[in-house]
Amino acid sequence: MTFKGLNLLDMETEDQYRKKASVYRTSPEYGKMISLYPVLQTTIKDCKGENLVA
């Protein structure tokens, strides 16, 4: 069995991850999660702008 165009070892680019994160942060699910967990919201704000990946 051969899967054309399917390479499970390929990683997405940083730009692709940033786009996914941007879409997720504007989703209703994200808003609901943030409203349910205020500590999470504070932690996200505290980490904003940090360079977490070397």
LOKOLKOL-222848 format. One record per residue: z, x, y of N, C-alpha, C in turn; chain; residue number from 1; residue in three letters. Coordinates in steps of 0.001 Angstrom, whole numbers, plus 524288, in hexadecimal, padded with zeros to 5 digits. Each point is the difference from the previous one (the first is absolute). Layout:
(node (Z, X, Y), (Z, X, Y), (Z, X, Y), A, NUM, ALA)
...
END
This chain:
(node (80000, 80353, 7FB65), (80000, 7FCAD, 8049B), (80000, 8037B, 804D2), A, 1, MET)
(node (7FC8A, 7FEEE, 803A3), (7FF72, 80324, 804B8), (800D4, 7FCA1, 804D2), A, 2, THR)
(node (80317, 801F7, 803AA), (800EB, 7FD51, 804EE), (7FD46, 8030A, 8044C), A, 3, PHE)
(node (7FBD5, 7FDE1, 80207), (7FD2F, 802A8, 8042F), (802CA, 7FF20, 80532), A, 4, LYS)
(node (80081, 80425, 802FF), (80245, 7FF95, 80536), (805E9, 7FF5D, 80002), A, 5, GLY)
(node (80274, 80081, 7FB8B), (805A8, 7FF57, 7FFBE), (80279, 8053F, 7FEBA), A, 6, LEU)
(node (802A4, 80239, 803CB), (802B2, 804EA, 7FF2C), (8059C, 7FF31, 801CC), A, 7, ASN)
(node (80382, 7FF55, 7FC59), (80563, 7FEBE, 80142), (802FD, 80491, 80266), A, 8, LEU)
(node (7FDB8, 804A6, 7FFDB), (802B4, 80487, 80228), (7FEC5, 800E0, 805C4), A, 9, LEU)
(node (7FC42, 7FD17, 80225), (7FEB5, 80087, 80585), (80456, 7FDAD, 8035B), A, 10, ASP)
(node (801AC, 802F9, 803CC), (803EB, 7FE19, 803AB), (7FD4B, 7FE06, 804E0), A, 11, MET)
(node (80264, 7FC3E, 8027A), (7FDE3, 7FE0E, 804E2), (8013C, 803E1, 80458), A, 12, GLU)
(node (7FD0C, 7FFB4, 80426), (800E6, 80384, 8046A), (804A0, 7FE0E, 8033D), A, 13, THR)
(node (801F3, 8036A, 80348), (80455, 7FE8E, 8036C), (7FE6F, 7FB74, 8038B), A, 14, GLU)
(node (7FB25, 80017, 801C5), (7FE0C, 7FBC9, 8035C), (80012, 7FAC5, 7FD13), A, 15, ASP)
(node (7FE8D, 8000C, 7FB0C), (80010, 7FB2C, 7FCE8), (80597, 7FDED, 7FF6D), A, 16, GLN)
(node (803B6, 8037E, 7FF19), (8057A, 7FE5B, 7FF9B), (801FC, 7FDDA, 8052F), A, 17, TYR)
(node (7FE74, 80272, 8044F), (801A8, 7FE23, 80527), (7FDD5, 7FA8E, 8011D), A, 18, ARG)
(node (7FB25, 7FF09, 7FE7D), (7FDA8, 7FADB, 800BE), (802E0, 7FBE0, 7FCC9), A, 19, LYS)
(node (80142, 80154, 7FB19), (802E7, 7FC54, 7FCAC), (80561, 7FEE0, 80248), A, 20, LYS)
(node (80295, 80407, 801F9), (8052B, 7FF46, 8024D), (7FFAD, 7FC91, 804D8), A, 21, ALA)
(node (7FC03, 800C4, 8031B), (7FF52, 7FCE2, 804B6), (7FF39, 7FA3B, 7FEA8), A, 22, SER)
(node (7FCCF, 7FEF7, 7FC25), (7FF10, 7FA96, 7FE4F), (80503, 7FDA6, 7FDD8), A, 23, VAL)
(node (802D8, 8030C, 7FCDF), (804D5, 7FE02, 7FDA7), (80408, 7FEB0, 80435), A, 24, TYR)
(node (80078, 80358, 803F5), (803EC, 7FF1E, 80415), (7FEF6, 7FB28, 80341), A, 25, ARG)
(node (7FB46, 7FE01, 7FFCF), (7FED1, 7FB3C, 802DE), (7FFDE, 7FB30, 7FC6F), A, 26, THR)
(node (8017D, 800AE, 7FB12), (7FFC7, 7FBAA, 7FC4A), (804E1, 7FC8C, 8006C), A, 27, SER)
(node (7FF79, 7FB0D, 7FE95), (80488, 7FC7E, 80000), (8044B, 801D7, 7FC3C), A, 28, PRO)
(node (7FE6C, 80266, 7FBB6), (803D6, 801EA, 7FC2A), (80379, 80438, 80261), A, 29, GLU)
(node (7FD9B, 80375, 80303), (802F8, 8042F, 80288), (803D3, 7FDB5, 803F3), A, 30, TYR)
(node (7FE29, 7FC4F, 8031E), (80368, 7FD78, 803D6), (804A1, 7FD51, 7FD6D), A, 31, GLY)
(node (7FF08, 7FD73, 7FBA9), (80436, 7FD60, 7FD30), (803E9, 803F7, 7FDE3), A, 32, LYS)
(node (7FDFF, 80440, 7FDC2), (8036D, 80400, 7FDD0), (8036E, 8025B, 80445), A, 33, MET)
(node (7FDB0, 80130, 8047D), (802F4, 80247, 80453), (8043E, 7FC39, 801E2), A, 34, ILE)
(node (7FEB6, 7FAFB, 8003F), (803E2, 7FC36, 801DC), (80473, 7FF48, 7FC18), A, 35, SER)
(node (7FEE4, 800D2, 7FB02), (80412, 7FF70, 7FBFF), (80395, 804BF, 7FFAE), A, 36, LEU)
(node (7FE02, 8048C, 8018E), (80304, 804D3, 7FF7B), (80045, 802D5, 80542), A, 37, TYR)
(node (803AC, 7FE83, 80368), (80061, 8026E, 80532), (800DF, 805E9, 7FFD4), A, 38, PRO)
(node (802BB, 801F0, 7FC03), (800E7, 805A3, 7FF93), (7FACB, 802CC, 7FF2F), A, 39, VAL)
(node (7FC86, 7FD9C, 7FD0D), (7FAD3, 8023D, 7FF2D), (7FD12, 80063, 8052A), A, 40, LEU)
(node (80056, 7FC01, 80324), (7FD5E, 80001, 8050F), (8020F, 80473, 8036C), A, 41, GLN)
(node (8051C, 800B4, 8001D), (8025E, 80436, 80316), (7FE46, 80558, 7FDFD), A, 42, THR)
(node (7FFE6, 8009D, 7FAE0), (7FE72, 804FB, 7FDAD), (7FA53, 8013A, 80137), A, 43, THR)
(node (7FCA7, 7FC14, 7FFB3), (7FA7B, 800CB, 8013D), (7FF69, 801AB, 805B1), A, 44, ILE)
(node (802E8, 7FD89, 80381), (7FFBE, 80178, 8058B), (801E7, 80592, 800D1), A, 45, LYS)
(node (80434, 80181, 7FD36), (8021D, 80547, 8008C), (7FC24, 80428, 7FE22), A, 46, ASP)
(node (7FCD1, 7FEB1, 7FC23), (7FC52, 803C8, 7FDC3), (7FAB6, 80000, 802BE), A, 47, CYS)
(node (7FF15, 7FC53, 8036B), (7FAEF, 7FF90, 80295), (7FED0, 80506, 80307), A, 48, LYS)
(node (7FB6A, 80201, 7FF28), (7FE66, 804C6, 802A7), (80191, 80507, 7FD34), A, 49, GLY)
(node (80309, 7FF96, 7FBD9), (80193, 8049B, 7FD15), (7FB74, 801ED, 7FCB3), A, 50, GLU)
(node (7FFA7, 80502, 7FF40), (7FC0E, 80243, 7FC8F), (80281, 80099, 7FA9F), A, 51, ASN)
(node (7FF61, 7FC08, 7FCB6), (802AB, 7FFE7, 7FAF7), (7FCFC, 802BB, 7FBAC), A, 52, LEU)
(node (7FB20, 80169, 8010F), (7FCC3, 802A8, 7FC15), (7FE7F, 80549, 80234), A, 53, VAL)
(node (800E1, 803F6, 7FCD3), (7FEAB, 80559, 801C1), (7FA3D, 80107, 7FF61), A, 54, ALA)
END
